[in-house]
Amino acid sequence: MVKANGGRSLQTLVDEKPNLVEYFHNDTLAPHYRARTGLTAAFIPPEFTNWRDEQRAWRESAILFDQSHHMPELMLRGPDAFRLLEKLGINSLANFTIDRAKQFVACTPRGHVIGDCVVYRLAEDLFELISGMPVLNWVQYNAEAGGYDVTIERDDPTPYNPTGRRWFYRFQLEGPNAGLIFNDVVEGGAPEIAFFRTAKVKIDGCEVLVLRHGMAGHLGAELSGPYEDMEKVRAAILRAGKKHGLKQGGTKTYFSTIFEFGWMPYPLPGIYTGEELREFREWLSGNGWEANAQLGGSFISDNIEDYYVTPWDLGYGHILKFDHDFIGRQALEATPAEKRRQKVTLVWNRDDVEAIFASALGEGPRYKAIDLPVAYYGWPQFDEVRAMDGTLVGHSCHCGYSNNEGEMLSLAMLSTQSATPGTEVTLTWGEPGGGSRKPHVERHQQFKVRAVVAPVPYASSVQKMKRAAIS
């Protein structure tokens, strides 16, 4: 079995670093970081108009996002493809027909999340896995180590792709008018497509694969097809969308969707410890994705395992199914209820947010600046969340501003006793000791922000859509 990308391994890096947390907190540059818009700026601007109006578009009219350049993909083909995915995924694949897509989540033998992605079943023995570099690496490693009868092809994000182009373009059409635009642009009108089902349609003579889903509380669509058709399909959508108020969304807006929608992307993969994963770490590159995690925030621990997460922490408890044998099943079945944290939204206290912004004026002290609309500065971010008596009850991760709600929000993982909506907590904003050595983190002082626990997803329109889609 050949190590991914050749050269030194992730295990070598782990052996070299006496404190992996300290290294990830200070000395790495995340390969997929929301502030590194320069990676894709040649293809997608940070803003087409301005991010505030672009945010409003997904609530009031419609928005078109271009996902063609930042998400890695893996094509899995062969008679053992389904068996491999079933062995690795925590979710049931029993009803995985060719007209469906699935949210695919994989865990370590100890029940810690490695990552998640979306997987399409394109044919009986052909699956397309989209996004989630650590989970794509885990799939490839197990395919090779387990001797599965499959072939694997990889398509890297455009900035890292030696071909300079992708297999497929990928657009995301969302908002209350998305259905009208979709119907207008599809030749012969749009077919009825159930939630998270797929269908093929024609747009301006081009065959397009459509996944029906919803990000902004409306049944939107993800559209993909051959890369050479990208501009023709984009132009057709923009023409059809003009009368419906369609806007294009830049990368600033795209990375801010999660605060209303509630998805927690790219957790720290729980792979850096344990002899049972040594061979995987020896297979992984010491210069790759997993070697360049960029921890940020106020929570500091010497133990890297304190940053590992379970499916419940990320809100995946509802898709965890014990109807099949999969890696991590035994550990997850044994996890007591009190250790199953809940995903929540935190609504930041407006007076405290104003105080942080006000600290930029005058002589100081300077608190950690809040960037808008996306405020988190780690990949992943871990800020301490404490009960009003000072007890550590969880971590705030992705945080930012919603122009639609007029609030600073964050997605957090809290202990069950603190996860009830309406509960008051405090989160520590900013890093200890004046800040880490990360070059994008300025010198600052920490600030205690009061917050109130709220449901996730926070947007009421998204909550209604998800309730309607449960089957």
C-alpha positions as CSV (number, residue, x, y, z in Angstrom):
1,M,0.0,0.0,0.0
2,V,1.5,3.3,-1.1
3,K,1.4,6.3,1.4
4,A,-0.8,9.2,0.2
5,N,1.3,11.8,-1.6
6,G,4.5,10.0,-0.7
7,G,7.2,11.5,1.5
8,R,7.0,11.9,5.3
9,S,3.9,10.7,7.0
10,L,1.5,12.2,9.5
11,Q,2.8,9.7,12.1
12,T,6.2,11.2,11.6
13,L,4.8,14.7,12.4
14,V,2.9,13.3,15.5
15,D,6.2,11.8,16.7
16,E,8.1,15.0,16.1
17,K,5.8,17.3,18.0
18,P,5.9,17.1,21.8
19,N,2.6,19.1,22.0
20,L,0.4,18.7,18.9
21,V,-2.2,21.1,20.2
22,E,0.4,23.8,20.6
23,Y,1.6,23.2,17.1
24,F,-1.9,23.3,15.6
25,H,-2.7,26.4,17.5
26,N,0.3,28.4,16.4
27,D,2.3,27.1,13.4
28,T,0.0,25.7,10.8
29,L,-1.8,27.3,7.8
30,A,-5.2,25.6,7.2
31,P,-5.6,24.3,3.6
32,H,-9.3,25.3,3.5
33,Y,-9.7,28.4,5.6
34,R,-12.6,30.9,5.2
35,A,-10.3,33.9,5.3
36,R,-8.0,32.5,2.6
37,T,-10.3,33.8,-0.2
38,G,-7.2,34.3,-2.3
39,L,-7.1,30.6,-2.9
40,T,-10.3,30.8,-5.1
41,A,-10.4,34.6,-5.8
42,A,-9.3,34.0,-9.4
43,F,-12.5,32.0,-9.8
44,I,-15.0,33.3,-7.3
45,P,-14.9,36.8,-5.8
46,P,-15.4,37.3,-2.0
47,E,-18.4,39.5,-2.9
48,F,-20.3,40.0,-6.2
49,T,-22.2,43.0,-4.8
50,N,-21.9,43.1,-1.0
51,W,-22.3,40.2,1.5
52,R,-25.1,41.9,3.4
53,D,-27.4,42.0,0.3
54,E,-26.2,38.6,-0.7
55,Q,-27.3,37.2,2.7
56,R,-30.7,38.9,2.3
57,A,-31.1,37.2,-1.1
58,W,-31.3,33.7,0.3
59,R,-34.1,34.8,2.6
60,E,-36.0,37.2,0.3
61,S,-35.4,36.2,-3.3
62,A,-32.7,33.7,-4.5
63,I,-29.0,33.3,-4.6
64,L,-26.6,31.2,-6.8
65,F,-23.4,29.9,-5.2
66,D,-20.5,28.5,-7.1
67,Q,-19.1,25.4,-5.3
68,S,-17.0,24.3,-8.3
69,H,-13.5,25.1,-6.9
70,H,-13.2,24.4,-3.2
71,M,-14.5,20.9,-2.5
72,P,-12.5,17.7,-3.1
73,E,-14.2,14.8,-4.8
74,L,-13.7,11.0,-4.9
75,M,-15.2,8.6,-7.4
76,L,-15.6,5.1,-6.0
77,R,-16.3,2.3,-8.4
78,G,-16.5,-1.5,-8.3
79,P,-18.4,-4.5,-7.0
80,D,-17.3,-3.9,-3.4
81,A,-18.0,-0.1,-3.4
82,F,-21.3,-0.4,-1.5
83,R,-19.9,-2.9,1.0
84,L,-17.0,-0.5,1.7
85,L,-19.2,2.5,2.4
86,E,-21.5,0.5,4.6
87,K,-18.5,-0.7,6.7
88,L,-17.4,2.9,7.2
89,G,-20.6,4.9,7.5
90,I,-22.6,5.4,10.7
91,N,-25.7,6.0,8.7
92,S,-27.9,3.3,7.1
93,L,-27.5,2.7,3.4
94,A,-30.4,0.2,3.3
95,N,-32.5,2.5,1.1
96,F,-29.6,4.0,-0.9
97,T,-31.1,3.7,-4.4
98,I,-29.6,5.3,-7.5
99,D,-31.9,8.3,-7.3
100,R,-30.6,9.3,-3.9
101,A,-27.8,11.1,-2.1
102,K,-26.8,10.7,1.5
103,Q,-25.0,12.7,4.2
104,F,-22.1,10.2,4.9
105,V,-20.4,10.3,8.3
106,A,-17.4,8.1,9.3
107,C,-15.9,7.5,12.7
108,T,-12.8,5.9,14.2
109,P,-13.0,2.6,16.1
110,R,-13.3,4.8,19.3
111,G,-16.4,6.5,18.0
112,H,-14.8,9.9,17.2
113,V,-15.8,11.6,14.0
114,I,-13.3,11.6,11.1
115,G,-15.5,13.7,8.8
116,D,-18.6,13.8,6.7
117,C,-19.4,14.4,3.1
118,V,-22.3,14.1,0.6
119,V,-22.3,10.9,-1.5
120,Y,-24.3,10.4,-4.7
121,R,-25.1,6.9,-6.0
122,L,-24.6,7.4,-9.7
123,A,-25.0,3.7,-10.7
124,E,-25.2,0.3,-9.0
125,D,-21.5,0.2,-8.3
126,L,-20.5,3.9,-8.8
127,F,-20.5,6.5,-6.0
128,E,-19.4,10.1,-6.0
129,L,-18.2,11.5,-2.6
130,I,-18.1,15.3,-2.4
131,S,-16.2,17.4,0.1
132,G,-14.7,16.3,3.4
133,M,-11.0,15.6,2.7
134,P,-10.3,13.6,5.9
135,V,-13.3,11.2,5.2
136,L,-12.2,10.9,1.5
137,N,-8.8,9.9,2.7
138,W,-10.3,7.4,5.2
139,V,-12.3,5.8,2.4
140,Q,-9.3,5.5,0.1
141,Y,-7.1,4.1,2.9
142,N,-9.6,1.4,3.8
143,A,-10.2,0.5,0.2
144,E,-6.5,-0.2,-0.2
145,A,-5.8,-1.7,3.3
146,G,-8.9,-3.9,3.2
147,G,-8.3,-5.3,-0.2
148,Y,-11.8,-4.2,-1.5
149,D,-12.5,-4.8,-5.2
150,V,-12.9,-1.1,-6.1
151,T,-11.1,1.6,-8.0
152,I,-10.7,5.2,-6.8
153,E,-10.2,8.4,-8.6
154,R,-9.6,11.8,-6.9
155,D,-10.3,15.3,-8.1
156,D,-8.7,18.0,-5.9
157,P,-9.9,21.6,-5.3
158,T,-8.9,23.9,-8.1
159,P,-6.0,25.7,-6.3
160,Y,-4.3,22.3,-5.7
161,N,-5.4,20.6,-8.9
162,P,-2.5,19.9,-11.3
163,T,-5.0,20.0,-14.2
164,G,-6.1,23.5,-13.3
165,R,-9.8,22.4,-13.7
166,R,-12.3,20.1,-12.2
167,W,-14.3,17.1,-13.4
168,F,-17.6,18.9,-12.7
169,Y,-19.0,22.4,-12.1
170,R,-21.3,22.6,-9.1
171,F,-23.8,25.3,-8.3
172,Q,-26.2,25.8,-5.4
173,L,-29.5,27.6,-6.0
174,E,-31.3,28.7,-2.9
175,G,-34.0,31.0,-1.7
176,P,-37.8,31.4,-1.8
177,N,-37.7,32.0,-5.6
178,A,-35.3,29.2,-6.3
179,G,-38.1,26.9,-7.4
180,L,-39.5,29.4,-9.9
181,I,-36.1,30.0,-11.4
182,F,-35.4,26.2,-11.6
183,N,-38.7,25.6,-13.3
184,D,-38.1,28.5,-15.8
185,V,-34.6,27.3,-16.7
186,V,-35.2,23.6,-17.1
187,E,-36.3,22.5,-20.6
188,G,-39.8,21.3,-20.4
189,G,-40.2,22.5,-16.8
190,A,-38.8,21.2,-13.5
191,P,-39.8,17.6,-12.5
192,E,-40.9,16.8,-9.0
193,I,-37.9,15.8,-6.9
194,A,-38.2,14.6,-3.3
195,F,-35.8,15.9,-0.6
196,F,-32.3,14.6,-1.1
197,R,-33.2,12.8,-4.2
198,T,-31.5,13.3,-7.6
199,A,-32.7,13.6,-11.2
200,K,-31.3,14.6,-14.6
201,V,-32.6,17.6,-16.5
202,K,-31.6,19.7,-19.5
203,I,-30.6,23.3,-19.2
204,D,-29.8,25.1,-22.5
205,G,-29.1,21.8,-24.1
206,C,-26.8,20.6,-21.4
207,E,-27.5,17.5,-19.2
208,V,-27.5,18.5,-15.5
209,L,-27.6,16.3,-12.4
210,V,-29.8,17.9,-9.8
211,L,-29.9,17.2,-6.0
212,R,-32.9,18.6,-4.2
213,H,-32.1,19.9,-0.8
214,G,-32.4,23.1,1.2
215,M,-30.0,25.5,2.9
216,A,-32.0,28.6,3.5
217,G,-35.3,27.1,4.5
218,H,-36.6,26.6,1.0
219,L,-36.3,23.5,-1.2
220,G,-33.2,24.5,-3.2
221,A,-31.1,22.6,-5.6
222,E,-27.5,21.6,-6.2
223,L,-26.7,21.4,-9.9
224,S,-23.7,19.7,-11.4
225,G,-22.4,18.6,-14.8
226,P,-19.3,18.4,-17.0
227,Y,-16.9,21.3,-16.3
228,E,-16.9,22.4,-19.9
229,D,-20.7,23.2,-19.6
230,M,-20.2,25.5,-16.6
231,E,-20.4,28.9,-18.2
232,K,-23.3,28.0,-20.5
233,V,-25.4,26.6,-17.6
234,R,-24.5,29.5,-15.3
235,A,-25.6,32.1,-18.0
236,A,-28.9,30.3,-18.5
237,I,-29.6,30.3,-14.7
238,L,-28.7,34.0,-14.4
239,R,-31.0,34.9,-17.4
240,A,-33.9,33.0,-15.9
241,G,-33.3,34.4,-12.4
242,K,-33.1,38.1,-13.4
243,K,-36.8,38.7,-13.0
244,H,-36.9,36.8,-9.7
245,G,-34.2,38.9,-8.0
246,L,-31.4,36.3,-8.3
247,K,-28.0,37.3,-6.9
248,Q,-24.7,35.6,-7.2
249,G,-23.0,34.8,-3.8
250,G,-19.4,35.3,-3.1
251,T,-17.2,33.3,-0.8
252,K,-17.8,35.6,2.2
253,T,-21.5,35.0,1.9
254,Y,-21.1,31.3,1.2
255,F,-19.1,30.6,4.4
256,S,-21.7,32.5,6.4
257,T,-24.7,30.3,5.5
258,I,-24.0,27.9,8.3
259,F,-25.0,30.2,11.2
260,E,-28.6,30.1,10.1
261,F,-28.6,26.6,8.6
262,G,-26.7,24.9,11.5
263,W,-24.2,22.6,9.7
264,M,-20.8,22.3,11.5
265,P,-18.3,21.5,8.8
266,Y,-14.8,20.0,9.1
267,P,-14.4,19.0,12.7
268,L,-10.9,18.0,13.9
269,P,-10.6,14.3,12.8
270,G,-10.1,12.1,15.8
271,I,-7.1,10.3,14.3
272,Y,-4.0,11.6,16.0
273,T,-3.9,9.1,18.8
274,G,-4.4,5.3,19.2
275,E,-2.3,2.4,18.0
276,E,-5.3,1.1,16.0
277,L,-4.9,4.2,13.7
278,R,-1.1,4.1,13.4
279,E,-1.1,2.5,10.0
280,F,-3.6,5.2,8.8
281,R,-1.4,7.9,10.1
282,E,1.6,6.3,8.4
283,W,-0.3,6.3,5.2
284,L,-1.4,9.9,5.4
285,S,1.0,12.7,4.3
286,G,2.8,14.7,6.8
287,N,2.2,17.8,4.7
288,G,-1.5,17.1,3.8
289,W,-4.8,18.2,5.1
290,E,-4.7,16.4,8.5
291,A,-1.2,17.7,9.2
292,N,-2.4,21.3,8.8
293,A,-5.3,21.6,11.2
294,Q,-5.4,25.2,12.5
295,L,-6.9,25.3,16.0
296,G,-8.1,28.6,17.2
297,G,-10.1,30.1,20.1
298,S,-10.0,30.4,23.9
299,F,-10.1,26.6,24.8
300,I,-6.6,25.3,25.3
301,S,-5.8,21.7,26.4
302,D,-2.6,19.8,26.2
303,N,-4.6,16.7,25.2
304,I,-5.5,16.6,21.4
305,E,-8.3,14.2,22.3
306,D,-10.2,17.0,24.0
307,Y,-10.8,18.4,20.5
308,Y,-12.3,15.2,19.2
309,V,-16.1,15.1,18.6
310,T,-18.8,12.4,18.4
311,P,-21.8,12.3,16.0
312,W,-24.1,13.7,18.7
313,D,-21.8,16.8,19.1
314,L,-22.3,17.7,15.5
315,G,-26.1,16.9,15.5
316,Y,-25.8,13.6,13.6
317,G,-27.5,11.5,16.3
318,H,-30.6,11.2,14.2
319,I,-28.7,9.6,11.3
320,L,-26.7,7.2,13.5
321,K,-28.2,3.8,12.8
322,F,-27.2,0.5,14.5
323,D,-28.8,-1.6,11.8
324,H,-25.4,-2.6,10.3
325,D,-21.8,-3.4,11.3
326,F,-19.6,-0.3,10.9
327,I,-16.3,0.9,12.3
328,G,-17.0,2.7,15.6
329,R,-20.3,1.0,16.3
330,Q,-19.3,-0.7,19.5
331,A,-17.8,2.5,21.0
332,L,-20.8,4.6,20.0
333,E,-23.3,2.0,21.5
334,A,-21.4,2.2,24.7
335,T,-21.4,6.0,24.9
336,P,-23.5,7.0,27.9
337,A,-26.2,9.6,27.4
338,E,-24.5,12.1,29.7
339,K,-21.5,12.2,27.3
340,R,-23.6,12.9,24.2
341,R,-23.4,16.7,23.8
342,Q,-26.0,18.6,21.9
343,K,-25.6,21.0,19.0
344,V,-27.2,24.4,19.7
345,T,-27.1,28.0,18.5
346,L,-25.8,30.7,20.8
347,V,-27.2,34.2,20.4
348,W,-24.6,36.6,21.6
349,N,-25.5,39.5,23.9
350,R,-25.8,42.7,21.9
351,D,-24.3,44.9,24.6
352,D,-21.3,42.6,24.8
353,V,-20.9,42.6,21.0
354,E,-21.1,46.4,20.9
355,A,-18.4,46.5,23.6
356,I,-16.0,44.4,21.5
357,F,-16.5,46.6,18.5
358,A,-16.2,49.8,20.6
359,S,-12.8,48.6,21.9
360,A,-11.3,49.3,18.4
361,L,-11.7,53.0,19.3
362,G,-9.6,55.0,21.7
363,E,-6.7,53.7,23.8
364,G,-8.0,50.3,24.5
365,P,-7.9,47.6,25.7
366,R,-8.4,46.0,22.4
367,Y,-10.5,42.8,22.4
368,K,-10.3,40.2,19.7
369,A,-11.8,41.9,16.6
370,I,-15.0,40.4,15.2
371,D,-14.7,40.0,11.4
372,L,-17.9,40.1,9.5
373,P,-19.8,38.2,8.4
374,V,-17.6,35.2,9.4
375,A,-15.9,35.7,12.8
376,Y,-14.2,32.4,13.6
377,Y,-10.5,32.4,13.0
378,G,-9.5,28.8,13.6
379,W,-10.2,25.7,11.4
380,P,-11.6,24.3,13.6
381,Q,-12.5,26.9,16.3
382,F,-13.0,26.0,20.0
383,D,-14.1,28.8,22.4
384,E,-14.9,28.0,26.0
385,V,-18.6,28.0,27.0
386,R,-19.3,28.1,30.7
387,A,-22.5,28.0,32.8
388,M,-23.2,31.0,34.9
389,D,-21.5,29.3,37.9
390,G,-18.3,29.1,35.8
391,T,-18.5,25.4,35.0
392,L,-17.1,24.4,31.5
393,V,-20.2,23.1,29.7
394,G,-19.0,22.9,26.1
395,H,-17.5,24.7,23.1
396,S,-18.5,27.4,20.7
397,C,-17.2,26.7,17.2
398,H,-18.4,28.5,14.0
399,C,-19.5,32.0,14.8
400,G,-20.5,35.0,12.7
401,Y,-23.2,37.6,11.8
402,S,-26.5,37.1,10.2
403,N,-27.9,40.2,8.5
404,N,-31.2,38.5,8.2
405,E,-31.5,38.0,11.9
406,G,-29.5,41.0,13.0
407,E,-27.6,38.9,15.5
408,M,-24.1,37.5,16.2
409,L,-24.6,33.7,16.3
410,S,-22.4,30.7,16.9
411,L,-22.9,27.0,16.6
412,A,-21.9,25.2,19.8
413,M,-21.6,21.7,21.4
414,L,-23.0,21.8,25.0
415,S,-23.7,19.3,27.7
416,T,-27.3,18.2,27.9
417,Q,-28.0,20.1,31.1
418,S,-27.0,23.4,29.5
419,A,-28.5,22.8,26.0
420,T,-32.1,23.9,26.8
421,P,-33.2,26.9,24.7
422,G,-33.2,30.0,26.9
423,T,-30.3,28.9,29.1
424,E,-27.8,31.7,29.8
425,V,-24.1,30.9,29.3
426,T,-20.9,32.8,28.7
427,L,-18.3,32.2,26.1
428,T,-14.7,33.5,26.2
429,W,-13.9,35.4,23.0
430,G,-10.2,35.7,22.2
431,E,-7.2,33.6,22.9
432,P,-5.2,33.6,26.2
433,G,-1.8,35.3,26.5
434,G,-2.7,38.0,24.0
435,G,-3.3,35.6,21.2
436,S,-1.5,32.8,19.4
437,R,1.2,33.1,16.8
438,K,-1.2,32.6,13.9
439,P,-0.4,35.5,11.5
440,H,-4.0,36.5,11.1
441,V,-4.6,36.8,14.9
442,E,-3.8,40.3,16.2
443,R,-2.7,41.1,19.7
444,H,-5.8,41.4,21.9
445,Q,-7.4,40.7,25.3
446,Q,-10.1,38.2,26.0
447,F,-13.7,39.2,26.7
448,K,-16.5,37.3,28.3
449,V,-19.6,37.3,26.1
450,R,-23.0,36.5,27.5
451,A,-25.1,34.4,25.3
452,V,-28.5,32.6,25.3
453,V,-29.0,29.0,24.0
454,A,-31.3,28.8,21.0
455,P,-32.4,26.0,18.7
456,V,-30.4,24.8,15.7
457,P,-31.0,25.6,12.9
458,Y,-31.7,29.1,14.2
459,A,-33.7,30.4,11.2
460,S,-37.3,29.5,11.6
461,S,-37.7,28.8,7.9
462,V,-35.0,26.2,8.0
463,Q,-36.6,24.5,11.0
464,K,-39.9,24.3,9.2
465,M,-38.3,22.8,6.1
466,K,-36.4,20.2,8.1
467,R,-39.5,19.1,10.0
468,A,-41.4,18.7,6.7
469,A,-38.5,16.6,5.2
470,I,-38.2,14.1,8.1
471,S,-39.2,10.6,6.9
